[in-house]
Amino acid sequence: MLRRKFIEHFGNIGGAALIGPLVVDENHLSLDRQNGSDNFFSEDNTAVSSAEVMQYNGKPTVFVNEKAYFPMAFISYYPKQFRYRNMEQSGMRFFSLSITLGDRFVASHRKDKVSLGKKGIWDAPNSIDFDLFDKSINEILEVAPDSYIFPRIYCDSPSWWDSFHPAETNRTYDGFPQRQSFSSLVWRNETADVLRKIIRHIRQSLYSARIVGLHITAGNTEEASHHKFLGDSDYGMAAQNGFKQWLLRRYNNDESVIKKYFEKSLHEISIPSPEERKKAGMGDFLDPEKSRLVIDYNIFRCEEVVDSLEFLCRTVKEESKEKLLTGVFYGYTLVGWRDHSDLTRLLKSPYIDFLSNTNGAGKRTILGEDDLHFLSETDSIHKANKLFYYEADTRTCMSKWISELQPEIDPFHEYDLETWLGPETIEKTINLLKAVFSRVICTGSAHWWFDLWGGWYDHDQIQELLGKMQKIGDESIHLPRKSVAEVCVFVEDKSLLYYATTGGNASSWIHAQMNQIGKMGAPFDIYLTDDLNDIDVSRYRVFIFLNPIYLTQQNIQIIRRKCMNGNRALIWLYAPGLIGNKLDVSNVSSVISMDVDYAAEHHEMKILVDIDSEKLNYQGTNVSPFVYIKNGMDKIYGRTEDGYVVLASKKEKDYLTVFASVPPVPWQTIQHFAKQSGVHIYSDTGDVVYANQSYLSVSAAKPGKRQIRLPGKSRLQELLGEDTMYEPGSEHEIYFSETSCRFFRILA
C-alpha cells in the first residue's frame, strides 16, 4: 500500500501505527517515549473492536462488532511480510503473531541448544519494548489493513526476572532453576501488570480496532506444562509454600486432619520426592490410601497451571473491559498430559474464550489410518460455550528443517527429525490439508495455520486451496452445524492423576485407540465424563468409555441412569473403576457385571479376535495390571495367545456391556457393536469419517471404490477437489486414490 493511502486508511479506522514524522493535532495525540518509541497514540481512542464468542447455528462462533466470522488465521514464529500478503490475498482476515516476554526459546527441553532468534519485549523491570511490538503488528497491517489480529503472548519469565526472583522459580529436586513457577504469585502479578500495559498501549494505538484478542501462553512449548528440562519439578520455594496453603484449603483449614492423613504436621510436609511419586500401589498406578500426598500434589500441580492461566486471562478481560478475546493451550488429555487434568474446572472460567491444541500431521501421517483426532474433548469445550481454535501446524511438501532455513537458530540440529517434514508430493499435501480442514468444519471448530519455521505454505496450489477453504468456512458458519454422531466417547481426565510417574505423559495407548475409533466408519462426539449428567444422550446408540480407570460412585450412578437403557452398547476399555476410594480390581467387576481378575503384568499381548466370522489379531499394549475376564460373560470375542479372555460381552435386559481389557481394540470390533446397536455406518471398509448436518468427509488409506451410505437421500457436492455433484440418493459409489480425502457438502 502506498504511504498516503496507508495513512488515509488508518486515519479513520484505527489502523496500523504510523511510521515516520506526521503533523497531527497535539490535543489528540501523545508521544510514548518508553524505550524511545516514536509511535503516536490517541489518548481517547474510541476505535476499539469488541470481540466475543457466542452460540450460532449450533456451535460457538467468533463475533467481532456483532458480526459472525470463520476466523481461519495464519501465524509463524519467523514471519515474512510477503507471506502475510499471500494469506490476505487468499481471503484470510485473521492473523496471529508470536510475541515473547522473555529471551528464551519456547521448547525448554532443548536445553538452550535452540535460540529464540528474536528479542523478547520485557527487557527489564518497568521496561517494555513497544517499538518491537508495534513493528510486529505493522508488518501485518501494511499488507492486510483490514485484518483482525490476536497476538500470542508467551508469558514465560525472562532470564533477568529469574535472577531477581530466585525463590519464585520452578526448581528441580536438586535445586536447579527452570524458569518461573506456576505457583509464583509474584510471577502472576508482575506478568499481569505487563499485560495491562500492553492492553493500554493497544487501546491508545491507532491500530486498536484491529486487535481482537490475546492468546496467553506459558510453560514448555507454550503449552501450559511445567518445565522439567533439568530434572523433575517443581520443588521451588513458591511451590513448596503454595502446596502447604493448598493442603490447608483442601482439608478445611484443619491441621489435625492433615496430621491424621499424612502422619506429620503441615510444617513438616514437603512436596513428595521423585522416588515417592513413582512408587506404585498396583501396576502403573498410585494407591489412594497409601499415596494420598502424591495424588494431592498431582492435583495441586494441575490447579496451579489453571489458576495461572485464568489469572492472566482475567487480567486481559478486565483491562480491556471484556472487549478482547482470550485463549490458552490446554486440554491435551488424549495424549495423556497430566498437567492438563483440570480441564473440567478450566472450562468453567468466564475469562477464557477459546482453547487450542496442536496437530503435528506430516510425513508420517497416513490418511485413512490416522484419524487426525484433536487432543481434547471438543464437545465439552463447545458445551462450555468456548471455541475450539485448532493449531494446524500441518507439515507440507514445502517444509524444511529450521537448521536449513536459519542455521543460527538450530546449530545443533535438534529439529532435524522426520516428524518436522511433510508429505513428499504436493498431491499428498493437498489431501492432508483437506483432511485437517474438513475435521475442523465437521466439528464446528476453527483453526489457524501455523507456519512454524516459515515457507510451509509457499506453493501456488496451497495458496489456491487456502482461498477456497476460507470461502467454505465463511459459508459454513451460516449453515446447520450440529453433530449427527450416534457414538459418544467419554474421557476421564482425572485418571491421569493416578499414574505413578513424574513424567508429563501417561496412557500411551490412548492415541492408538482413538485412531481405531476414528476408523469405525461413523462420526463420534467426545466429552469429559463429568459432562454426562448435563448432556442430552437420546441420539447416542453406543458409549465408549475410553480411560475410566478413575470413577467416582457418582459417575457410576449417572452412567447407570443415563446410558444403561434403550438397547444401547457400552464399551468399556482397560480397567473401569479400578480406582475409586480404593485401588481394587473388584471395582472393575462391579462396574461391568463380569468377574475379573488380574496379574501384575503379562508380557504376551498378541490378541486373537474372532468377530463377525472374521479372525484378526492385534498387538495390545503392555498395561499393568493386566486385567482379564474369568466369568459372567455371554460371548467371548478375544483372547491372548495363551488363552486369557480380554474381549467379551454381556447382554443385560436393556443394554449390552462390552469389556475390552487390552487396548487398542481394532476398529472392526467397534464397528461390529456400532452396527449391532443401530449406528448408521457411512463406510464399512475402515475409512475415517467426519460428518455434521451439512458436511461429510471421508479419508481412505487404500485406493478403490467405496460405497458411501447416507442416513437419507441427499445430493453430495464435492468440495476442494473435482467439481462433482452426486445426484440424490442414500448410497453413492465413489473412487478414492491412495491416502486421499474427499470432502462434501450435503444437499437436500
Secondary structure, 3 states (H helix, E strand, C coil): CCHHHHHHHHHHHCCCCCCCCCCCCCCCEEECCHHHCCCEEECCCCCCCCEEEEEECCEEEEEECCEEECCCEEECCCCCHHHHHHHHHCCCCEECCEEECCCCCCCHHHCCCCCCCCCCCEEECCEECHHHHHHHHHHHHCCCCCCEECCEEECCCCHHHHHHCHHHEEECCCCCEEEECCCCHHHHHHHHHHHHHHHHHHHHECCHHHECEEEEEECHHHECCCCCCCCCCCCCHHHHHHHHHHHHHHCCCCHHHHHHHHCCCHHHCCCCCHHHHCCCCECCECCCCCCHHHHHHHHHHHHHHHHHHHHHHHHHHHHCCCCCEEEEECCCHHHCEHHHCCHHHHCCCCCCCEEECCCCCCCCCCECCECCCCCCCHHHHHHCCCEEEEEECCCCCCCCCHHHHCCCCCCCCCCCCHHHCCCCCHHHHHHHHHHHHHHHHHCCCEEEEECCCCCCCCCHHHHHHHHHHHHHHHHHCCCCCCECCCEEEEECHHHHHHECCCCCECCCCHHHHHHHHHCCCCCEEEEEHHHHHHCCCCCCCEEEECCCCECCHHHHHHHHHHCCCCCEEEEEECCCCCECCCECCHHHHHHHCCEEEEECCCCCCEEEEEECCEEEEEECCCCCCEEEEEECCCEEEEEECCCCEEEEEEECCCEEEEEECCCCCCHHHHHHHHHHCCCCCCCCCCCEEEEECCEEEEEECCCEEEEEEEEEEEEEEEECCCCCEEEEEEEEEEEECCCEEEEEEEEC
